Amino acid sequence: MGIEKGIRIGTRVVRSARALPSGDGIPVAPPLVQSVAFDYRSAAAQDEVFGNDRAGYVYGRYGTPTTAALEIALAELEGTAAATCFVSGMAAIAAFVDACAVAGGGRIVAQEDIYGQVRALFERWIRERGAKIIFVDATDPRKVEAALREAPTTLLYIEAMANPLLRITDVAALAKLAHTSGATLAVDATFASPVLLRPATLGADVVIHSLTKYVNGHGDVMAGSVAGSAEVAKAMRDRTILDGAYLPPHEAWLCIRGMRTLELRVRRQCETAQRVARHLASHPKIARVRYPGLPDHPQHELAKRQFGGLFGGVVTFDLKDATKAAAFRFLDALQLAASATTLGDLFSEVLYPAISSHRRVAPEERARLGINEGTLRFSVGIEDPDDIVADLDGALAKV
Ligand SMILES: Cc1ncc(COP(=O)(O)O)c(C=O)c1O
C-alpha cells in the first residue's frame, strides 16, 4: 500500500474508510455492503469474476453481498437451488414470465383471478406482443387440465391464495398436471407466505414472492423474488444485468431484518385473522366473510391440508350495504387500521378493491369474480386482537 504513505489530504479523504477494521466478533446483524463496485487489485481476478470463473461481486446489477445473503436465505427457506431478488414483486413476475415463456413465444395458462396488476400486465402482453396467454379458473384442476390439453404449454401460472378473494389452488395437483403436459409450474405464494406454504416442496418449479408483503412485513421495502433451479437463477441474473431491476443492498438488508420475525408475525396474524373472521361472520352489518379458516370457505379442506393448519392473515368481507358510500363511511371511521393498498405488514391495513386494485376492472367483470361495492380486504396486523376487533366494530357501527 505504498500509495498511502505521504498522500495529500485531498487524496486521503477520497480514499478514507474503504474497509472495515477487522475484529473477532461475528456481527449478529448481517453487514450492509452498499458498495456499487468492487476492486480486485488485479485485472485478471476481475476478469475471472466477470467470466463467472471465480465467485465474487463486480457491480451492483450483477449481485451484491447483502442481496446475495437474502437470496441464499430465501432459497434455503423455499427448498430451491437458488433465488433472485428484484426491486418489486411485479419486476420479479415480469422478468420470470417473460424469460420463461413470452420472449420465446411459449403458451401460458394463467389463473383468472390473479393479482389485478399481473392480469393487466399479461393482457398488455397479449395486446402488444401477441403473447399466448389464456385464463382459467385454477381452483378447478379439471379446467386447468383441459386448458393444458388444448395446446403445448410452456408455463402454468397460479397464486396459492388469490388476491383478494382468497381462493385456494391445489399446488400438488396442479404441479402433476403441469409436468404431465411438459409445462413449468410457477406459484406466487405471497398471500400464503413461506410460513403456510413452500410450493417447491409440493412440486412447483418456481416460487414467486412480493417480499414487500409478509416477508419484509414492516411496510418500508418494495421487493420481489423468484426462487427455482440454477438454470432459472441464471436466466434471472441475465435479466437483472440487462433490465436492471435488481434489488439494492439496503432493501435486501431490511428484508433480512423483517424475515427474522416472519414466523412469529404470521402465526399471530393467522390467529387473530381466525378470530376476526368468526366475529365478522356473525356481525349484523356483514353479508359474507371469505376466510379459508371458516368451514364454509369453498376450499376449507384443501386449505387445511395444504397450509399446515394455518389460514393466512387476510380476511375479505362484504358489507350488507354494498354501496360506495357505506364502504367510505367504514373506511373513514377506522381508528387503528390504515386504509392502505398493501398487506402483510405489522399493522392492520384495509383495502377497498373497487377504488384501488380492481378500479380498472369493469363493474360487471368485478361482479362476475365476486367483488362488489361492499367488498373490503382486511390484512390483520400484530396489534392486540381485542383492539383490532373493537376497531372493526366501531367502524361497522358507522356504516
Ligand atoms: C399476490 C401478489 N403478487 C404480486 C404482487 C406485486 O408485488 P409488488 O407490489 O411488490 O410489486 C402483489 C401486490 O399486491 C400481490 O398481491
The ligand as an SDF file (V2000), in Angstrom:
LIG
                    3D

 16 16  0  0  0  0  0  0  0  0999 V2000
  -50.1910  -11.7460   -4.9330 C   0  0  0  0  0  0  0  0  0  0  0  0
  -49.3380  -10.5970   -5.3500 C   0  0  0  0  0  0  0  0  0  0  0  0
  -48.3230  -10.8040   -6.1960 N   0  0  0  0  0  0  0  0  0  0  0  0
  -47.5300   -9.7920   -6.6120 C   0  0  0  0  0  0  0  0  0  0  0  0
  -47.7440   -8.5030   -6.1890 C   0  0  0  0  0  0  0  0  0  0  0  0
  -46.8710   -7.4080   -6.7000 C   0  0  0  0  0  0  0  0  0  0  0  0
  -45.9050   -7.0840   -5.7490 O   0  0  0  0  0  0  0  0  0  0  0  0
  -45.2660   -5.6300   -5.6040 P   0  0  0  0  0  0  0  0  0  0  0  0
  -46.3480   -4.7070   -5.1590 O   0  0  0  0  0  0  0  0  0  0  0  0
  -44.1650   -5.8500   -4.6040 O   0  0  0  0  0  0  0  0  0  0  0  0
  -44.7370   -5.2570   -6.9500 O   0  0  0  0  0  0  0  0  0  0  0  0
  -48.7940   -8.2330   -5.2960 C   0  0  0  0  0  0  0  0  0  0  0  0
  -49.0370   -6.8650   -4.8350 C   0  0  0  0  0  0  0  0  0  0  0  0
  -50.0080   -6.5830   -4.1480 O   0  0  0  0  0  0  0  0  0  0  0  0
  -49.6110   -9.3130   -4.8630 C   0  0  0  0  0  0  0  0  0  0  0  0
  -50.6490   -9.1220   -4.0270 O   0  0  0  0  0  0  0  0  0  0  0  0
  1  2  1  0
  2  3  1  0
  2 15  2  0
  3  4  2  0
  4  5  1  0
  5  6  1  0
  5 12  2  0
  6  7  1  0
  7  8  1  0
  8  9  2  0
  8 10  1  0
  8 11  1  0
 12 13  1  0
 12 15  1  0
 13 14  2  0
 15 16  1  0
M  END
$$$$
